Amino acid sequence: MKKSPPRTGFVFTKHTPKEQSIFDRLFEVFQELITHTSGDFDEAIDWLRQLDKEYELTTADYTIDDFIEELKERGFIREEFKPDGKGGDGKGDGKGGLSITEKLERSLRKRALEQIFGKIKRSGQGNHKTKYVGSGDEQSGDFRNYQFGDGLNNIRMTESIKNAQINNGAENFRLTENDLVVEESMHKSQMSTVLMIDISHSMILYGEDRITPAKKVAMALSELITTRYPKDTLDILVFGNDAWPIKIKDLPYLNVGPYHTNTVAGLELAMDMLRRKRNTNKQIFMITDGKPSCLRLPDGRYYKNSNGLDEHIVNKCYMMAAQARKLHIPITTFMIASDPYLQQFVDNFTEANQGKAFYTGLQGLGEMIFTDYENNRKRKLR
């Protein structure tokens, strides 16, 4: 009896969505809330309880209190006890509170990366190519004749033997230096980036939350660089009346203050950070939504003016942009506001630096930062 041939082709079945546990569903919402509340666990849980009342996120068998206990068990939060300060001996009942752990901080960064850069393709090496060929570290697919000093590992034997057969014939086969072919390799560039984040009061002015998207972008960019481009460096600073560096782990707790916008102080600190880097490729990203409105005077006092564009402050910004240009440091400004007079300032600032500027809403910020990060990495400054 003849056996029928094996059946080949595609089998289409109905898509069955993956079952999501109550914990996973609550955890998604909780991570968004903890980002908005700048790491304030109690406030985030209060919001979660309100959402639960409205949308019935939990069940009788699994409540918000059960969710909190599971967060503890999984190491996302920890309980802290602080002395109450009474009696002068440091003893007493104290007040306990829950705070997020490093594990949750890492989870927030990974989540931000997936939200903002979710469409990017994974890179095995974690490096970017430049357009420059020569004695690099990744094969380009282009061939040339062997030159003295080329590494033996770059010689392509198939192409070289083919040349030897053409030049000498198959019967009198011999392989000479003139037959050898090598494959060009690409240089992989390294990039030192400073990310400047405006934390002036205008970032939450008029009821519009601009700091949370900026914070998400910073978390995503930090996760992208540290996991996929380990040879790169990323420094983060915030600027209000002054500028100061922050660590990656501090990003979830970032919040605005009652500050003006001292753009000059931010640029000075950013360039100081980059001067210490040995990489050829350096760049500054600046996320801001407001005009520069503050300077620190030599005597330590602050010169502030929130009415329009102050000529003295603006000219100082242009001077810093030109100085960065001389140091071959491009500045990419992401203006998350649409005021025409602010756009004019950014246009002039960008012209002084010969950098780039994007005027964007809050939704497209991450995608544009990633695009520009990739493009700037391919530039080899001389």
Residue pairs with C-beta under 8 A, 6 or more apart in sequence:
22 57
22 58
22 59
22 62
22 67
23 62
23 67
23 70
25 57
26 48
26 57
26 58
26 64
26 67
27 67
27 71
29 48
29 51
29 57
30 44
30 45
30 48
30 67
30 71
31 104
31 107
31 108
31 111
33 44
33 47
33 48
34 40
34 41
34 44
34 100
34 104
34 108
34 252
35 108
35 112
35 212
35 215
35 216
35 252
36 44
36 47
36 209
36 212
37 43
37 44
37 47
38 215
38 252
38 253
38 254
38 255
39 99
39 100
39 252
39 253
41 77
41 97
41 98
41 99
41 100
42 97
42 98
45 64
45 68
48 57
48 64
48 67
49 64
51 57
52 58
52 64
58 64
58 66
58 67
68 77
68 98
71 77
72 78
72 79
72 98
74 103
75 101
75 103
76 100
76 101
76 103
76 104
76 107
77 98
77 99
77 100
77 101
77 104
78 98
78 99
78 101
79 96
79 97
79 98
80 96
80 97
80 98
80 99
81 94
81 95
81 96
82 94
82 95
82 96
82 97
83 90
83 91
83 92
83 94
84 92
84 93
84 94
84 95
85 92
86 92
100 252
102 249
105 249
105 251
105 252
108 219
108 251
108 252
109 219
109 220
109 222
109 223
109 248
109 251
110 223
112 216
112 217
112 219
112 220
112 223
113 219
113 220
113 223
113 224
113 227
115 216
115 220
115 366
116 216
116 217
116 220
116 366
116 367
116 370
117 220
117 224
117 366
117 367
117 370
120 370
122 228
123 228
123 229
125 138
125 188
126 227
126 228
126 229
126 230
126 231
127 138
127 188
127 189
127 190
127 229
127 231
128 188
128 189
128 191
128 229
128 374
128 377
128 378
129 138
129 186
129 187
129 188
129 189
129 378
130 186
130 187
130 188
130 189
130 378
130 379
130 380
131 378
131 380
132 186
132 187
132 380
133 140
133 142
133 184
133 185
133 186
133 187
134 184
134 185
134 187
135 150
135 151
135 185
136 184
136 185
136 186
136 187
136 188
137 185
137 186
137 187
137 188
138 185
138 186
138 188
139 183
139 184
139 185
139 186
140 183
140 184
140 185
140 186
141 183
141 184
142 183
142 184
143 156
143 159
143 181
143 182
143 183
143 184
144 181
144 182
144 184
145 178
145 180
145 181
145 182
146 155
146 160
146 177
146 180
146 181
146 182
147 182
150 182
154 182
154 183
154 185
155 180
155 181
155 182
156 181
156 182
156 183
159 181
160 175
160 179
160 180
160 181
161 175
161 179
163 178
163 179
163 180
163 181
164 173
164 174
164 175
164 176
164 179
165 173
167 176
167 178
167 179
168 174
168 176
168 179
187 380
188 231
189 280
189 281
189 377
189 378
189 379
189 380
190 231
190 232
190 279
190 280
190 281
191 229
191 232
191 233
191 279
191 281
191 282
191 283
191 373
191 376
191 377
192 232
192 233
192 235
192 274
192 277
192 279
192 281
192 282
192 283
193 221
193 225
193 232
193 233
193 234
193 235
193 282
193 283
193 284
193 285
193 373
194 234
194 235
194 236
194 237
194 270
194 273
194 274
194 283
194 284
194 285
195 218
195 221
195 234
195 235
195 236
195 237
195 284
195 285
195 287
196 237
196 238
196 239
196 243
196 266
196 267
196 270
196 284
196 285
196 286
196 287
196 288
197 214
197 215
197 218
197 236
197 237
197 238
197 239
197 254
197 287
198 214
198 238
198 239
198 240
198 261
198 266
198 286
198 287
198 288
198 289
198 290
199 211
199 238
199 239
199 240
199 254
199 255
199 256
199 257
199 259
200 239
200 240
200 256
200 257
200 259
200 260
200 261
200 290
200 293
201 256
201 257
201 258
201 259
201 260
202 261
202 289
202 290
203 210
203 211
203 214
203 256
203 289
203 290
204 210
204 211
204 256
210 289
210 336
210 362
211 254
211 255
211 256
213 336
213 362
213 363
213 365
213 366
214 287
214 336
214 365
215 251
215 252
215 254
216 366
217 287
217 365
217 366
217 369
218 236
218 251
218 254
218 287
219 248
219 251
219 252
220 366
221 234
221 285
221 369
221 370
221 373
222 234
222 236
222 248
222 251
224 370
224 373
225 232
225 233
225 234
226 234
226 248
232 377
233 277
233 279
234 248
235 245
235 270
235 273
236 245
236 246
236 247
236 248
236 251
237 243
237 244
237 245
237 246
237 266
237 269
237 270
237 273
238 244
238 246
238 254
239 261
239 262
239 263
239 265
239 266
239 269
240 256
240 257
240 259
240 260
240 261
240 262
241 259
241 260
241 262
241 265
241 294
241 296
241 302
242 262
242 265
242 296
243 262
243 265
243 266
243 268
243 269
243 270
244 269
245 269
245 273
246 254
259 294
260 293
260 294
260 302
260 304
260 306
261 288
261 290
261 291
261 292
261 293
261 294
262 292
262 293
262 294
262 295
262 296
262 302
263 286
263 288
263 292
263 317
263 320
264 292
264 295
264 313
264 316
264 317
264 320
265 294
265 295
265 296
266 286
267 284
267 286
267 317
267 320
267 321
267 324
267 331
268 320
270 284
271 284
271 320
271 323
271 324
271 327
271 329
274 282
274 284
274 327
274 329
275 327
280 380
280 381
281 376
281 377
281 379
281 380
281 381
282 327
282 328
282 329
282 381
283 329
283 330
283 331
283 332
283 376
284 324
284 329
284 330
284 331
284 332
285 331
285 332
285 334
285 369
285 372
285 373
286 331
286 332
286 333
286 334
287 334
287 336
287 365
288 333
288 334
288 335
288 336
289 335
289 336
289 337
290 337
290 342
291 308
291 309
291 341
291 342
291 345
292 309
292 310
292 313
292 314
292 316
292 317
292 345
293 304
293 305
293 306
293 310
293 313
294 302
294 303
294 304
294 305
294 313
295 302
295 303
295 304
295 312
295 313
295 316
296 302
296 303
297 303
303 312
303 313
305 313
308 341
309 341
309 345
314 345
314 348
317 345
317 349
318 348
318 349
318 352
321 331
321 349
321 350
321 352
321 353
321 355
322 352
322 353
324 330
324 331
324 353
324 355
325 352
325 353
325 354
325 355
328 381
328 382
330 353
330 354
330 355
330 356
330 376
330 379
331 349
331 350
331 353
331 355
331 356
332 355
332 356
332 357
332 358
332 369
332 372
332 376
333 346
333 349
333 350
333 355
333 356
333 357
333 358
334 357
334 358
334 360
334 365
334 368
334 369
335 342
335 343
335 346
335 357
335 358
335 359
335 360
336 360
336 361
336 362
336 365
337 359
338 359
343 359
346 357
346 359
347 357
349 357
350 356
350 357
356 372
358 368
358 372
360 368
